Amino acid sequence: MRVKICGITSLKDAQCAIDAGADALGFVFYPQSPRYITPDAAHSIIRDLPPFIEKVALFVNETPETIRSVCLSTGCTLAQIHFDVTDSFFESIEFPALRVIRAQCKNDIFQYSDHYRLVDAYCEGYGGSGKRLNIEWFEGMDCSKIILAGGLDSHNVASLKAYGFYGVDVSSGVEASKGVKDPLLVQSFIREAKS
């Protein structure tokens, strides 16, 4: 199971996640988030990272032009789109992008089932709420293109292996405080996810 550590705000936290075995790091370009990072600050972290790590840029309510521009200027390799957009919006980004489904009911998780997508619990704000989805919703379905987020931590991530998720995404579940990762929690989460 692949692991993304989201809400990276420092090179120290990025390196800690990579050393622990993270496959991807998330950078939040949404000013209302407590984990917000400026494009310049993200670029200064990303330029010092080793190769073969996915750098994911998280956006809310931005234009395709802004999304593409920020990704290119920071060195991010994937855009994560946390708001409702059309298929044509995705095409107009002209950059690799991942759709986020903010699920309110079981039927929501079947949306875009032919595509890789991140499924998170719906909340009024965007991302990092720590709210957990009803895991029973995923029983008996093909989860091989789903990255699961929402309310994950080192105590519950191992229980997800039976579902065959492509990956998991964690932010608040490995933090010492908002925007600051706890190295021991990061290490424990990745160990449990990959063991």
ZIUR-V393631 format. One record per residue. N is the residue number from 0. RES is the residue in one small letter. BURIAL is I if it has 16 or more other C-alpha atoms within 10 Angstrom, else O. D_LAST is the distance of its C-alpha to the last C-alpha in Angstrom with 1 decimal. Layout:
BEGIN
[[N RES BURIAL D_LAST] [N RES BURIAL D_LAST]]
END
This chain:
BEGIN
[[0 m I 9.2] [1 r I 11.3] [2 v I 12.0] [3 k I 15.5] [4 i I 16.8] [5 c I 20.3] [6 g I 23.5] [7 i I 23.5] [8 t I 26.8] [9 s I 26.7] [10 l I 25.8] [11 k O 24.2] [12 d I 21.7] [13 a I 21.1] [14 q I 20.5] [15 c I 18.1] [16 a I 15.9] [17 i I 16.2] [18 d O 15.5] [19 a I 12.3] [20 g I 11.2] [21 a I 13.0] [22 d I 14.4] [23 a I 17.4] [24 l I 19.6] [25 g I 22.1] [26 f I 25.7] [27 v I 27.9] [28 f I 31.5] [29 y I 32.8] [30 p O 35.4] [31 q O 35.2] [32 s I 31.5] [33 p O 30.9] [34 r I 28.2] [35 y I 30.9] [36 i I 31.2] [37 t O 34.3] [38 p I 34.1] [39 d O 35.5] [40 a O 32.9] [41 a I 30.1] [42 h I 31.8] [43 s O 32.0] [44 i I 28.3] [45 i I 27.4] [46 r O 29.9] [47 d O 28.1] [48 l O 24.5] [49 p O 23.2] [50 p O 23.3] [51 f O 20.7] [52 i I 19.6] [53 e O 20.7] [54 k I 23.2] [55 v I 23.9] [56 a I 27.2] [57 l I 27.6] [58 f I 31.1] [59 v I 33.2] [60 n O 36.8] [61 e O 37.4] [62 t O 39.4] [63 p O 38.1] [64 e O 40.0] [65 t O 38.5] [66 i I 34.9] [67 r I 35.6] [68 s O 37.5] [69 v I 34.9] [70 c I 32.0] [71 l O 34.3] [72 s O 35.6] [73 t I 32.2] [74 g I 30.3] [75 c I 27.9] [76 t I 26.6] [77 l I 26.1] [78 a I 28.1] [79 q I 26.6] [80 i I 29.6] [81 h I 29.5] [82 f O 32.9] [83 d O 34.7] [84 v O 36.1] [85 t O 37.6] [86 d O 36.5] [87 s O 39.3] [88 f O 38.0] [89 f I 34.7] [90 e O 36.9] [91 s O 39.1] [92 i I 36.3] [93 e O 36.2] [94 f I 32.7] [95 p O 29.3] [96 a I 28.5] [97 l I 26.0] [98 r I 27.6] [99 v I 26.4] [100 i I 27.2] [101 r I 28.0] [102 a I 27.9] [103 q O 30.5] [104 c O 30.4] [105 k O 28.5] [106 n O 30.8] [107 d O 29.7] [108 i I 26.2] [109 f I 28.0] [110 q O 29.8] [111 y O 29.3] [112 s O 27.1] [113 d O 27.9] [114 h O 26.4] [115 y I 23.1] [116 r I 23.4] [117 l I 21.9] [118 v I 22.5] [119 d I 23.2] [120 a I 25.2] [121 y I 28.9] [122 c O 30.5] [123 e O 33.9] [124 g O 32.6] [125 y I 30.1] [126 g I 26.3] [127 g I 24.6] [128 s I 26.1] [129 g I 23.0] [130 k I 24.4] [131 r O 22.0] [132 l I 22.7] [133 n O 23.3] [134 i O 20.1] [135 e O 22.4] [136 w O 24.1] [137 f I 21.4] [138 e O 21.5] [139 g O 22.8] [140 m O 22.8] [141 d O 21.4] [142 c I 18.9] [143 s O 18.0] [144 k I 20.2] [145 i I 19.3] [146 i I 17.6] [147 l I 17.4] [148 a I 18.8] [149 g I 20.5] [150 g I 19.7] [151 l I 16.0] [152 d I 14.5] [153 s I 11.6] [154 h O 13.2] [155 n O 13.2] [156 v I 10.6] [157 a I 8.1] [158 s O 11.4] [159 l I 11.9] [160 k O 9.7] [161 a O 12.7] [162 y I 15.0] [163 g O 13.8] [164 f I 14.4] [165 y I 14.8] [166 g I 13.5] [167 v I 13.7] [168 d I 16.3] [169 v I 16.7] [170 s I 19.7] [171 s I 21.3] [172 g I 18.1] [173 v I 17.4] [174 e I 21.1] [175 a O 23.4] [176 s O 26.2] [177 k O 26.9] [178 g I 26.2] [179 v I 24.8] [180 k I 21.0] [181 d I 19.8] [182 p I 17.8] [183 l O 16.0] [184 l I 15.1] [185 v I 14.0] [186 q I 11.7] [187 s O 10.3] [188 f I 10.1] [189 i I 8.2] [190 r I 5.7] [191 e I 5.4] [192 a I 6.0] [193 k O 3.8] [194 s O 0.0]]
END
